[in-house]
Amino acid sequence: PASGMAQTAKAAADQLCTSYLRGMTEGFYVMGLLSPGARLCLPKTDPITIADARREFLDYLVENPDAADHAAGLAVIIGILKAHPCD
């Protein structure tokens, strides 16, 4: 949230972000279960936490600032996938 936002607005924005990231990361795992042939290399024994997803998303935005002008979901997906490449 922007630094000038009221504390309640910041809390609401943080909760919205957390819920969005939870949905995205859970969606990845569901997609992996439903599409066993999909090339997803996410951790299987220690799932990605919301804090991990947030960090991976923000790291991606730092490295690719133009991504902030595109769909948030796409930036989240790419950030998480880049943090967990297939070897």
Secondary structure, 3 states (H helix, E strand, C coil): CCCCCCHHHHHHHHHHHHHHHHHHHHHHHHHHHHCCCCCCCCCCCCCCCHHHHHHHHHHHHHHCHHHHHCCHHHHHHHHHHHHCCCC
